Amino acid sequence: MWAYILKRLLMMIPILFGLSVIVFAMMALIPGDPATAILGSYATPENVARLNRQLGLDQSLPRQYLTWLGNLLQGDMGRSYSLNRPVAEEVFGRFGATLILAGASLILASIFGLVGGIAAAVRQFGWTDRIVTFLVLIGISTPSFWLGLLFIMLFAVQLQWLPASGMYAIYGGGGPLDLVRHLAMPAVTLAIVATAVIARLTRTSMLEVLRQDYIRTARAKGVSERGVIYRHAFKAALVAVIPVIGIQAGFVLGGAVYIETVFQWPGIGRMLVQAISTRDLLLVQGGVLVVAASYVVFNLLADVAQTIVDPRLR
Amino acid sequence: MVSLALPGRARKARGGRPSSFQLLLANRLSAAGLVMLLAILVLALVTPLLPLPDPNATEPAQRLLRPGAEGHLLGTDELGRDLLSRLLFGTRISILVGLSATLIAALVGSLIGLISGYAGGRIDGVLMRGIDLVMAFPYILLALGIVAVLGPGLLNALYAIAIVNIPFFARNIRGITLGLSRREFVDAARLSGASHPVILFGDVLPSVLPVIVVTMSTTVGWMILETAGLSFLGLGAQPPQADLGSMLGEGRKLLFTAPHVSVIPGLMIFALVMSINLVGDGVRDVLDPRLKSGALAAPGAATAVKREAVPLAESTKAVLDVTGLKTEFRIGERVYKAVGGVDLTLKPGERVGLVGESGCGKSVTALSLLRLVPTPPGTITGGRVLVEGRDQLAAREDELRGLRGGKVAYVFQDPLTTLHPLFTVGQQIAEAVRAHQKVSKREAEKQALKLLHKVQIPSAKARFNAYPHEMSGGMRQRVCIAMALANAPELIIADEPTTALDVTVQAQVLKLMRELSEAQGSAVLFITHDFGVVSELCDRVAVMYAGRIVEIGRTREVLKDPAHPYTRKLIDCVPILGQPERRLDAIEGLPPAADRLPHGCAFADRCPHVELACREGDIALMQVAESRKARCIKPLAGEVG
C-alpha cells in the first residue's frame, strides 16, 4: 500500500515536469516579441533590448527554461506588471478561495451524484430512474454561467435569501457562517455538471455490478437486499466511479473560471480572465501552473482512494 | 445457464433489421431532440432570408425594450439592437464555431489515434504521453492558456476548444485501431503489399468511422457550450460580432434592470445543447450498442413467479420436493423454455446428481429452487418447490432470504467470479454467519475461522485476511464451501462446483464435499455434466435433456444399465483409462433450441431407435424398474422394456 503511494508520488514528477514544459513553451511560443508586447509599440529599441536582457530572452530556449524552472522552484514566478506585485504572492493569495469553491462543489457533486445514480439503478426503468436520467441530461446541457445568473436573479434579487457576489460581506463579514452563505450559490452552480456526470456513471456501473456472479452469491447466502446494494454492489461500483470523480476535479477547477466571474469570487479563475484581458502573461502562467498542479494532486488522491477500495490494484 | 441469443440478433432473424435511422426514431427522447435540433438548424439556415432588422443597427431611443414590444418580438438590448435578430445571427455563429471546433478536433485527434494505434511501439508511446500531458491540465484551464497565448478572439477560442478536445478522439480511436490492426484482414492487406497509408485509410478507417461519429455526436454539444463560455468571459467573439456566449456576457451587466437580455441567449444555448445531447445519446446507442448505458436490466432480489395453477402440496419428509417446475426466459417476443416441468425429491442426507449437456436447463433448475434466476428475463411459470414442506415459490422475500444460506446453501461454478473481489474471504464467510445468526462480529469471525479449518485450508488464520484474487482456484472453492456450511444447511445445491478446477484439485474438492455432507448429514444436489463426478459422489442421478428429466434412478444402476437412449449416449462419451479404442463420439446433431421445442420426445431427432410414436405426443416419465424412471416409450433397460 505505502509502496504503491510512494510509486505514485514518484510518477507525479514526470507529469509535473511535462506541465512546466508546456506552460513555459506557451509563453515562449507567443508570436512577436514579448518585450515589445510589454513595453508597447512606441518603446525605444534600447529599452526593448534592456528588457530582453532582464527577462533573459537573449539566451537559448533550454537555458531560459532552466532559469525559469530554477526560479519557480524557489517560489519566484516573476512579477505581474498589471498588478505590480510578485505573481506567486497574488496566485497563492487567491488559491485558497478557488480551492474552497472547487472542493465544496466536488463534495456536493460526489454526494448527490452517488445517491442519484444508486437510486436510479436500484429502481431501473421506474420513475426515480427516469427522473434522474432526465435531470442528468438537463445537468450536462445547462451552461453553468447562465444558471449562475438565473440563481442570482432568483435567490439574491427576488427572494433575497443569499448574497449575490463575493466571498465575505464587506461590512461586518467574516466567519464560517458568512462564508457558507456566500459559498452556497457558486458551489451548487459549479457542482451541477459534475453531479450529472457522476450520477450517470454511478447508475451505469451499479447496473453493471448488479449483474455479476458475486452479487448472486451474496443473495444466495441470505444477505439482505439493503446489504446487497449498499455493501456489495456499491463498493464494487465505487471502483469505477472514483477515477471519474478525479476527472471531475479537473472540470470543477476549470469551470471555476466561469463561476468566479459570475459570482465575483476572489479566486484564481477570475484573476486569470482579467490577466488575459490585460495581457499579463506571467500572471496567466503562474495561475495556470498552480491550478494544473493542484489537479495532479487531486488525481493522485483519487488513485490512492481507488487503491484503498480495490485490493487488486495494490 | 442456458445460452441465449442476443436480443438484437433475434430481431434480425425475425424479419428485416430496422435501419439505424428507424432505431434512432424509436427512441422517443432522441426523436424529440432531433425535431428540436432540426428546427433550430433550419431557423439558423434561413435567418438571412427572414425580414429581420440588422442585428448591429443601434437605435438608442428604443433601448432595453421588453420582449413582446412592437416590432421587437424579443425586445432590444442596451443599444437598442433587436434581440431576436441578434439571437438568430448569434446562433448561426455559435453552431458554426462549435461544428468547426468539433471537426478540427475529430480530424486531428482521429489522425493521432489512427497513427498511434496502427504504428504501435515507440510512436504510440510518444504520442500517447503527449496526449496524457494535455489531459493532465484541467479542461477549460488549458483552453484559457491557449487563448492567453493567441489573444482573445472568436477564431482563437475555436482553436483552443478544438485543441483541448483532441485527446478524447485520439484515445478512443487509438483503442479501436489498436484492436483492428492485429486482425486478419489487416495482416492480409499487409501481406498483399499494400502501403501503410492505403491500409490505414482504406481498411482501418472505415471500421473506425462509427466510433469517430459517436465521439463527435457526444462532444459537439459540449464544444458549443465551451466556446460560448469563452465568449461569455469576453475571450471569444469580440464586438460588434456576437455569438450566444458574448450576448450573454454583455447582458450580464444588465442583470438587475433587464434580465431578458441575458436570459434569452442562455435559453437558446441550453435548447441547442440539450437537443444535440439527446440526438447524440441516440446516435451512440444505435451505432455503438456496447456503450449503451445501463440498457441491460439488472436482476432483482428474487425471480418473478407467475404460476397459473399451483400443484397440490402433500406434506413429505423430504428436504426438497419439486413438482412440475417450469422456468422461462422472455427475450423480445421469444420465449425460451429452459426448464419444462421438473419433478425431483431429495431425502435428508441424500446426494443426487443432476446431469446433462450445457444448455439442458440443469443450472436454471438449480437456481430456480430459491429463485436466483435473474428477472428479467427469467420467470418461473409453473410448479412448486417445497423446502421442509413449505412452498417457497409463494414465500415472501424475507422468508426466502431466511432460507437462502440458512437451510439451503449454494456453491457455484467459478469461484473467482462468485466471490466478491473487494472483501477478504474471512469477511465474506463471517457475513454468511451473521446473515442468519444473531452473533457479534467477533463471534462470527471466530466461526468463520473454524469453517476455514473445516474445509482444510492450510494456515487458515493467515488466509482469513486474504482476498479471493490472492488464492488458487481450489482454495477459493473451499472458501465457497465454507461459506455454504456456515449455517449447517440441510441441503447444499452445488452448481458445477468442480468444473472450473484442475483435475487433481477436482478430486480433492469432491472428497471434501462427500466427507462434509456425511459428517453434517446435509443433502446435496450436485449439478454436473460429468458422469465420473456423479459416480464418485451421488446416491442417485437424474439426467436432464431439453429442460426435463429423461431418466432418474440409483447411480450405479443407471450407469450400468441406462434405460434412456440419451443416457446411453452420454455414458458412451465418457473416456475410460486403458480403453483407447473406445469410441468417443459426441452425440450427433444438436439439442433442440429452447424456444422451438419439438412435439413429442425432444431427443427424437438424435435417437438411433426413433419411431413414429416418439413424435406423436408428450411422453411421461415412466417407471421402468423399481426406483427407476425414464421418459421413453422404448426404454433400453428395465423390466418393462
Interface residues (C-beta under 8 A of the other chain):
Chain A: I15 G18 L19 I22 V23 M26 M27 L29 I30 A121 Q124 F125 L137 I138 I140 S141 T142 P143 F145 W146 L149 L150 I152 M153 V157 R200 R203 T204 M206 L207 E208 L210 R211 Q212 D213 Y214 R216 T217 A218 R219 A220 K221 G222 V223 S224 E225 G227 V228 H232 K235 A236 V239 A249 G250 F251 L253 G254 G255 V257 Y258 T261 V262 L272 V273 A275 I276 S277 R279 L281 V284 V288 V291 A292 Y295 V296 N299 V309 D310 P311 R312
Chain B: L29 R129 D132 L133 A136 F137 P138 Y139 I140 L141 L142 A143 L144 G145 I146 V147 A148 V149 G151 P152 G221 W222 L225 A228 G229 F232 L233 G234 L235 L248 R252 L255 F256 P259 S262 V263 G266 L267 I269 F270 V273 M274 N277 L278 D281 S293 G294 L296 A297 A298 P299 A301 L370 L372 P374 E397 R401 G402 L403 R404 G405 G406 A409 Y410 F412 D414 T417 T418 L419 H420 P421 L422 F423 E431 A432 A435 H436 Y467 H469 C480 M483 A484 A486
